[in-house]
Amino acid sequence: MLVKHSRRTIRSGCKKCGNRSLYWAHDTEQGGDHCEDCDTSGKWVLIGAAGTLHKCAGDDVTTSGAVEEKAPNKLSAVPANEHEEKAVSTPVPTLSAPAGDAFAAFQSLVASLAPKVDRDEVAAMIKSEMDNIIVPTRTVVERASGERRIIPNSHEKLADVTTDLLAGEHVLMVGPAGTGKSTIAEQAAESIGIPYYSISLSPMTAASQIIGYMQAEGEYVRSLFREAFEHGGVFHFDEFDNGHPSVLAVINASLANGHMAFPDQMVKRHPDFRCVASANTYGRGPDRAYVGRQQVDAATLDRFSIETIGVDEALEQSLCLATGIDKQKALEVLDYVRRLRKNAEESAMTVVISPRASVGMCRLLAAGKTWDAAVESRVHRGMGEKDWNKLRAAC
């Protein structure tokens, strides 16, 4: 076995071939003096950079007698600068080695140039990068029949709403404007495989838009709600807390029993009929941000399971990147809008900074608008200077 002794190449090189890319070593299979530095015994020999025994072209194994300088017999015989280089990696070998040792010299050269990578450092770097990656939710719905439906790029609450509907519940989604409630309702219907219908309520919405009406000639005009109620489907009442109390009473009646009186006849409710409503308040009347909302009757609210819908930041980022804007610019927009949003919430301001602001800014920037113009169009929007200065105090 060859035990490398020297940490640096020999000074004078091989006397026969002149190769200076050689190191002192002990051949433990041949007798020799004990080396205190290596704590081993063996004959002094020369080895190449690859750790193999040095051979001159056409000669047998080169021993210590084939070089100009004598082999060191103890640690003190090692050249003075030998100790100074202990913390330095093996010197890069030259490529002037003889043909028999050229490949070994090349391997040593490559090894010396390769970066020294620590496994823990690499793992830490990968973890750091992965922590910065935000992946939107993918909702998978598997029915008892084995059918699977996958909704990519979905809101994190879609699974909860879908579960409620599959359990036979009607759902009221409550959250700020722009958080994706309408999209959740549509995707929930898609995920369970039944038709989707929707209407936006206002104080002017008539009950006839819900249950239909009879014409003067006696012909009944059907409504979308009638289609869902009679044949199955998800019917979405958007702006539920903005509807007239008489309309909400009609909706309540449709959910109370297994049948309902329409202008032409009594109709049995289909087993696959589900009602989804979305609102900005919990039906207890107006608040500081949504001053025009109605108070919803307690009996009507009691028909629904309530799901609170907040801002899904992973989905928000995905929608911003989908505008085609540069990723770094999208992240700048998100950081800016989220600081404004946080400041508005903490200061109890009557402004809504929804994901529509961030996605809208990204669209405008991608279309060539300046930053200031995009902010003016999607965030400032005529806000009073006092409120505007208060809002952007965190920026």
Secondary structure, DSSP 8 states (H G I E B T S, - for coil): -EEE--SS--SS-BTTT-----EEEEETTS---EETTTTEE-EEEEE-TTS-B-B-TTS-B-BGGGBSS---SSGGGS-THHHHTTTS------S-S-HHHHHHHHHHHHHHHS----HHHHHHHHHHHHHT----EEEEEE-TTS-EEEEEEE-TTHHHHHHHHHTT-EEEEE--TTSSHHHHHHHHHHHHT--EEEEE--TT--THHHH-EE-TTS-EE--HHHHHHHH-EEEEEETGGGS-HHHHHHHHHHHHSSEEE-SS-EEE--TTEEEEEEESS-SB---SS-TT--B--HHHHTTEEEEE----HHHHHHHHHTTT--HHHHHHHHHHHHHHHHHHHHTT-S----HHHHHHHHHHHHTT--HHHHHIIIIITT--HHHHHHHGGG-
